Amino acid sequence: MDEFLSDIYVSVFRRWIVLQGTDLGLVEDENKISLNTDSTESYITFNNNNIIELCVYNKVKDNTEFYLHFQMKNLKHAVNLFEEMKATIDKISTKPYINVMLCCSGGLTTSFFAQKINETVELLDLNIHVSAVGYQKLYQIKDDYDIVLLAPQISYELAQAKALLKDKIVKEIPAGVFATYDVHTILDIIEDSMKEYQNDENNHHKERISFQRNTEIKETVLCLSIYNNNQHNYINYRVYHHQHIKLEKEIVKNTISLNDIYSVIDICLLDFPKIKKIAISIPGIVNNGQVLSTFVENGNCHLKDILEKKYKIQAIISNDVNSAALGYYASQNQYDSFCFLFQPIGIDAGLGTVIDGKLITGNSSIAGEVKFLPLDLSQPKEELYITPKGILEVVYKLILTTICILSPTVIVLYCDLIDDPQIVEDKLKESLNGHVENYHINIIKIDNLQQYILLGLFNLCIEDSFD
């Protein structure tokens, strides 16, 4: 695009933002426009090369709810991104500061209590909202809440809930408070819990996984991991030079489109014009660069061909679980063969298999699409996917099936609703020890899928091929 025209678009875009007459506390300085509400701090930053950053920060929850950067090339696209940013601000500003879940066995006994609390909250003009839900739905909707309070009748679930909801404050409602519907004590518990939530440094910690195998490469490569987590969609990306990370950032949006992928690549090429390979992981079936069944807008396409035609750079497109499997291989040197099982909450699992250091994708790249397995389940899988007990059944039967076909000695497991993999190992031993003498399988649970995916993408840049 002509640089002069891009400069004009940036000036028009900036004036358009200022002239919106917004009530978001707009403050303009030389390189930035700030927007401030009681619950958000947001900014539009104008950088060199007509690169614009949009960011929305949630002051109450102390996290970034929206972040992206793009180079101005299309005014309509820029306006659409700002509208998406403003929608995020409006959503945060109109939501309660604190969302509290009261949880009991079925949700009925807590419904009246929640109603009484909300009535008092309204009288006191507090920015809190309390909902009641049955324990069966707790893990399915957990991302909508900041604090989880368990009724006394399910207090035996407290240890498991704390173990599985590591980024939430989970507490038991004292029996006397629950029995008397003591609203004021509950509000004190909520206030103390929110302070604990905001001061919990673990909420902001990200594990860094490093290479343990030889990964020599003399080129500069770009790796992008595209994923969602029920509330937001993300692009995590890294620029590697040799084995060293030269740039690492994260895009946070409500939706991800091909244009967002282009924006990341465009900006990285400005700072690293010698990028030789672009590796992308994406959910869905990926067959020789053709992507199917993904949540990315307009993403069901031959992404490899599109990117190579647009950028004249070699593109490598991989399924996310396969990438994670390769990342785990690169992160350790103990196991050359294993299966990597990813069982998310609410949706189908995926399986990546590495044999002798090589990723196995099979005919049409559907090896590992375990959602097609005709498992004998006690309930519809959509119901099992949302509870710890249900997911344990699914994971156990997926691994048992995998054992019968491949018999790996190691299963790497990523599953938010299974805290102790020993439980799965015990069930497998119980099933097989009567038929296979001294049977043993090692299940290794990991807690940071994205780090392994990015390592795996870098590994693909070295390998350049699937076996």
C-alpha positions in Angstrom: 0.0 0.0 0.0 1.2 3.5 -0.7 2.8 5.0 2.4 1.2 8.4 1.8 -2.3 7.0 1.6 -1.6 5.0 4.8 -0.6 8.2 6.6 -3.8 9.8 5.5 -5.8 6.9 6.8 -4.2 7.0 10.2 -5.0 10.8 10.5 -8.6 10.2 9.5 -8.9 7.3 11.8 -7.5 9.3 14.7 -9.8 12.2 14.1 -12.8 9.9 13.7 -12.1 8.4 17.2 -11.8 11.8 18.8 -15.0 13.0 17.1 -17.1 10.1 18.4 -18.1 12.3 21.4 -17.6 9.3 23.6 -18.3 9.4 27.3 -15.4 7.1 28.0 -13.1 9.8 29.5 -11.2 10.4 26.3 -7.8 12.0 26.7 -5.5 12.7 23.7 -1.8 13.2 23.6 0.9 13.1 20.9 1.0 9.4 20.3 -1.9 8.0 22.3 -5.7 8.3 22.9 -6.8 7.0 26.3 -10.3 5.9 27.2 -11.1 5.4 30.9 -14.1 4.1 32.8 -14.6 3.0 36.4 -13.7 -0.5 35.4 -11.4 -0.2 32.4 -8.3 1.5 31.1 -8.0 1.5 27.4 -5.7 3.1 24.8 -5.1 3.5 21.1 -1.4 4.0 20.5 0.0 5.3 17.2 3.5 3.9 16.5 6.0 4.2 13.7 5.3 2.6 10.4 1.6 3.4 10.9 1.3 0.5 13.4 -1.7 1.0 15.8 -2.2 -0.8 19.1 -5.6 -1.2 20.7 -5.8 -2.4 24.3 -8.5 -2.8 27.0 -7.4 -3.5 30.5 -9.9 -4.7 33.2 -8.9 -2.8 36.4 -11.1 -4.9 38.6 -9.8 -8.3 37.5 -6.3 -7.0 36.8 -6.1 -8.5 33.3 -6.1 -7.6 29.6 -9.4 -8.3 28.0 -8.6 -7.1 24.5 -5.3 -6.5 22.7 -4.2 -6.3 19.1 -1.9 -4.4 16.8 -2.1 -3.8 13.1 -0.6 -1.8 10.4 -3.0 0.7 8.8 -3.9 -0.5 5.3 -7.6 -0.4 5.2 -9.7 2.3 7.0 -12.8 0.2 7.1 -10.9 -2.6 8.8 -9.5 -0.2 11.4 -12.9 1.2 12.2 -14.3 -2.4 12.6 -11.4 -3.2 15.1 -12.1 0.0 17.1 -15.8 -1.0 17.2 -14.9 -4.4 18.5 -12.7 -2.7 21.1 -15.5 -0.4 22.2 -17.9 -3.4 22.5 -15.4 -5.0 24.9 -15.3 -1.8 27.0 -19.1 -1.6 27.1 -19.4 -5.3 28.0 -17.0 -4.9 30.9 -18.5 -1.6 32.1 -22.0 -3.0 32.1 -21.1 -6.2 33.9 -20.9 -6.5 37.6 -17.4 -5.9 39.0 -17.7 -9.2 40.8 -19.6 -12.3 39.6 -20.2 -14.8 42.3 -21.5 -18.4 41.9 -23.4 -20.1 44.7 -23.2 -23.8 44.1 -25.2 -26.7 45.5 -26.1 -30.1 44.4 -28.9 -29.0 42.1 -29.0 -25.2 42.3 -32.5 -25.0 44.0 -31.4 -24.4 47.6 -29.0 -21.6 46.6 -31.4 -19.8 44.3 -33.4 -18.2 47.1 -30.2 -17.2 48.9 -28.8 -15.7 45.7 -32.0 -13.7 45.3 -31.8 -12.3 48.8 -28.1 -11.3 48.3 -28.9 -9.5 45.0 -31.7 -7.6 46.7 -29.3 -6.3 49.4 -26.6 -5.6 46.8 -29.1 -3.4 44.9 -30.1 -1.5 48.1 -26.4 -0.9 49.0 -25.6 -0.1 45.3 -22.8 -2.6 45.2 -21.3 -3.8 41.9 -21.8 -7.5 42.6 -24.0 -10.1 41.1 -24.7 -13.5 42.6 -26.0 -16.5 40.6 -27.0 -20.0 41.7 -26.1 -23.2 39.8 -26.0 -26.9 40.3 -22.6 -28.6 40.8 -23.0 -30.5 37.6 -22.7 -27.2 35.6 -19.9 -25.6 37.7 -17.0 -26.4 35.4 -18.8 -25.7 32.2 -19.5 -22.1 33.1 -16.6 -21.4 35.5 -15.1 -18.7 33.3 -18.1 -16.5 33.8 -17.4 -16.1 37.6 -14.7 -14.7 39.8 -15.7 -16.4 43.1 -17.3 -19.8 43.7 -19.0 -20.5 47.0 -20.0 -24.1 47.8 -23.1 -24.8 49.9 -22.4 -27.0 53.0 -24.2 -30.0 51.5 -21.5 -30.3 48.8 -18.5 -29.2 51.0 -17.0 -32.6 50.3 -16.3 -31.3 46.7 -14.2 -28.3 48.1 -10.8 -29.9 47.7 -11.5 -31.0 44.1 -13.0 -27.7 43.2 -9.9 -25.8 44.5 -7.6 -28.1 42.7 -9.4 -27.8 39.4 -10.3 -24.1 39.6 -6.8 -22.8 40.3 -7.5 -19.3 38.9 -10.6 -18.8 41.0 -11.3 -18.2 44.6 -13.3 -21.2 45.9 -14.7 -21.3 49.4 -17.3 -23.2 51.5 -20.3 -21.3 52.8 -20.3 -21.8 56.6 -23.3 -24.0 57.6 -24.7 -21.3 60.0 -24.5 -18.6 57.4 -26.3 -20.8 54.8 -29.0 -22.0 57.2 -29.9 -18.5 58.3 -29.5 -16.8 54.9 -27.0 -14.4 56.5 -26.6 -12.0 53.6 -24.3 -9.5 55.4 -21.8 -12.2 56.3 -21.8 -13.5 52.8 -21.1 -10.0 51.5 -18.1 -9.8 53.9 -16.9 -13.2 52.6 -17.2 -12.0 49.0 -15.3 -8.7 49.8 -12.5 -10.6 51.5 -12.4 -13.2 48.6 -12.1 -10.5 46.0 -9.1 -9.0 47.8 -7.5 -12.4 47.8 -8.3 -12.9 44.1 -6.6 -9.6 43.2 -3.5 -10.2 45.3 -3.0 -13.8 44.0 0.2 -13.6 42.0 -0.4 -17.1 40.6 -3.2 -15.7 38.4 -0.5 -13.9 36.3 2.2 -16.6 36.2 3.1 -18.2 32.9 5.4 -21.2 32.7 8.2 -21.0 30.2 9.1 -24.4 28.7 12.5 -24.7 27.1 14.1 -27.0 24.5 16.0 -30.1 25.7 16.9 -31.5 22.3 19.2 -30.3 19.5 17.2 -27.6 17.7 19.8 -25.9 15.5 18.4 -23.7 12.8 20.0 -20.7 11.2 16.9 -19.1 9.9 14.4 -16.6 11.5 10.9 -18.2 11.8 7.5 -17.0 13.0 5.3 -19.3 15.0 1.6 -18.5 15.7 -0.8 -20.5 18.0 -4.5 -19.8 17.5 -6.9 -20.9 20.2 -9.9 -20.1 22.3 -10.9 -20.7 25.9 -14.7 -20.1 25.9 -14.5 -16.4 26.7 -11.8 -15.0 24.4 -9.9 -16.0 21.3 -6.1 -15.7 21.2 -3.1 -15.6 18.9 0.1 -16.3 20.8 3.1 -15.8 18.6 6.9 -15.9 18.7 9.7 -14.9 16.4 12.7 -17.3 16.8 16.2 -16.6 15.5 18.2 -19.8 15.8 16.8 -21.2 19.1 16.3 -17.8 20.7 13.0 -16.0 21.2 13.4 -12.5 19.7 9.7 -11.4 20.1 6.7 -12.9 22.0 3.3 -11.4 22.1 -0.4 -12.3 22.5 -3.5 -11.0 20.6 -6.7 -11.1 22.7 -10.0 -10.7 20.8 -13.7 -11.7 20.8 -13.2 -13.2 17.3 -10.3 -14.2 15.2 -10.3 -13.8 11.4 -7.8 -14.3 8.6 -7.1 -10.5 8.7 -5.9 -10.9 12.3 -3.4 -13.5 11.2 -2.3 -11.2 8.3 -1.8 -8.3 10.8 0.5 -10.4 13.0 2.6 -11.5 10.0 2.7 -8.0 8.5 4.0 -6.4 11.7 6.6 -9.2 12.4 7.9 -8.8 8.8 8.5 -5.1 9.5 10.9 -5.8 12.3 12.2 -9.2 11.0 12.2 -8.9 7.2 14.3 -12.1 6.9 11.7 -14.5 8.2 12.0 -17.6 6.2 9.1 -19.7 7.5 5.7 -19.2 9.1 4.3 -22.0 11.2 0.7 -21.8 12.4 -1.2 -24.2 14.7 -5.0 -24.1 14.5 -7.8 -26.3 15.9 -9.5 -28.6 13.4 -8.3 -31.1 10.7 -5.3 -29.9 8.8 -4.4 -31.9 5.7 -1.4 -30.6 3.7 -2.3 -27.0 4.5 -6.1 -27.3 4.0 -7.9 -26.4 7.2 -11.4 -27.8 8.1 -13.7 -27.3 11.1 -12.0 -24.3 12.8 -13.5 -21.4 14.7 -11.5 -18.8 12.8 -13.7 -16.6 10.6 -13.1 -17.6 6.9 -10.6 -20.1 8.3 -11.9 -23.2 6.5 -9.5 -22.7 3.5 -6.2 -23.8 2.0 -4.3 -21.6 4.4 -0.9 -22.8 3.3 -1.5 -21.8 -0.3 -3.0 -18.4 0.7 -0.1 -17.4 2.9 2.6 -18.6 0.5 0.9 -16.7 -2.3 0.5 -13.6 -0.3 3.9 -13.4 1.4 6.2 -15.6 -0.8 7.4 -17.3 2.4 7.1 -21.0 3.2 4.1 -21.7 5.4 3.6 -24.7 7.7 0.1 -25.4 9.0 -0.5 -27.9 11.8 -3.3 -29.1 14.0 -2.9 -27.7 17.6 -2.7 -31.1 19.4 -0.1 -32.4 16.9 1.9 -29.3 17.5 1.7 -29.7 21.2 2.9 -33.4 20.9 5.9 -32.2 19.0 6.5 -29.5 21.6 6.5 -32.1 24.3 9.0 -34.2 22.4 11.3 -31.2 22.0 11.0 -30.2 25.7 12.5 -33.5 27.1 14.9 -36.2 26.0 13.5 -39.1 28.0 10.7 -40.3 25.7 10.9 -40.6 21.9 7.5 -42.3 21.6 4.3 -41.3 23.3 0.7 -40.2 22.8 -0.5 -36.7 23.7 -4.2 -36.4 24.7 -5.9 -33.0 25.0 -9.4 -33.3 26.5 -11.0 -29.8 26.8 -14.1 -28.9 28.8 -17.3 -29.2 26.8 -15.9 -30.3 23.4 -14.2 -33.3 21.7 -10.6 -34.4 22.5 -7.6 -34.6 20.2 -4.7 -37.0 20.2 -1.2 -36.5 18.9 1.1 -39.4 18.4 4.9 -39.3 18.2 6.8 -42.5 17.3 10.6 -42.5 17.4 10.6 -38.7 17.3 8.2 -38.5 14.3 4.7 -37.2 14.3 2.1 -39.7 12.9 -0.7 -38.0 11.0 -2.0 -40.9 8.8 -4.2 -40.9 5.8 -5.8 -37.5 5.1 -4.3 -36.4 8.4 -7.1 -37.7 10.6 -4.9 -39.8 12.9 -5.7 -38.6 16.3 -9.3 -37.4 15.5 -10.6 -39.5 18.4 -14.0 -37.7 18.4 -14.9 -40.3 15.7 -14.3 -43.3 18.0 -17.5 -45.2 18.8 -16.9 -45.3 22.6 -19.3 -47.1 24.9 -20.2 -44.2 27.2 -22.7 -44.2 30.1 -24.2 -40.9 29.0 -24.1 -38.6 25.9 -20.5 -37.3 25.7 -21.8 -33.7 25.7 -23.0 -34.3 29.3 -19.8 -36.2 30.3 -17.5 -33.4 29.0 -18.6 -30.9 31.7 -17.9 -32.7 35.0 -14.8 -34.2 36.5 -16.4 -37.5 36.9 -17.7 -37.5 33.3 -14.4 -36.4 31.8 -12.6 -39.1 33.8 -14.8 -41.7 32.1 -14.1 -40.3 28.6 -10.4 -39.9 29.2 -10.1 -43.4 30.6 -11.9 -45.0 27.6 -9.9 -42.9 25.1 -6.7 -44.0 26.6 -7.8 -47.6 26.9 -8.7 -47.5 23.2 -5.3 -46.0 22.4 -3.5 -48.7 24.4 -5.3 -51.4 22.5 -4.2 -49.9 19.2 -0.7 -48.4 19.9 0.2 -49.6 23.5 2.3 -46.6 24.3 4.3 -46.6 27.5 3.6 -42.9 28.1 0.5 -40.8 27.7 0.9 -37.0 28.1 -2.4 -35.5 29.3 -3.7 -32.0 29.2 -7.1 -31.8 30.9 -8.3 -29.1 33.2 -10.8 -31.4 34.9 -8.4 -34.1 35.9 -6.0 -33.0 38.7 -4.4 -36.4 39.6 -3.5 -38.7 36.6 -2.9 -41.5 39.1 -6.7 -42.0 39.2 -6.7 -42.7 35.4 -3.7 -45.0 35.8 -5.4 -47.0 38.5 -8.5 -47.5 36.4 -6.4 -48.7 33.5 -4.5 -51.2 35.7 -7.8 -52.5 37.0 -9.0 -53.1 33.5 -5.9 -54.7 32.1 -4.0 -56.5 34.9 -6.3 -59.5 34.7 -5.3 -59.9 31.0 -1.8 -58.4 30.7 0.7 -59.4 33.4 2.2 -56.5 35.3 0.8 -53.9 33.0 1.9 -50.3 33.6 1.5 -47.1 31.8 2.9 -43.7 32.8 0.5 -40.8 32.5 2.2 -37.4 32.6 -0.1 -34.4 33.2 1.0 -31.0 31.9 -0.5 -27.6 32.7 0.6 -25.2 29.9 -0.6 -26.3 26.5 0.4 -23.1 24.6 4.0 -23.3 25.6 4.2 -26.8 24.1 2.4 -25.8 20.9 4.9 -23.0 20.3 7.8 -25.3 20.8 6.2 -27.8 18.5 5.7 -25.2 15.7 9.4 -24.3 16.0 10.2 -28.0 15.7 8.1 -28.2 12.6 10.2 -25.4 11.0 13.2 -27.7 11.5 11.5 -30.9 10.4 9.6 -29.4 7.5 7.6 -32.6 7.0 5.3 -35.2 8.6 5.9 -38.9 8.4 
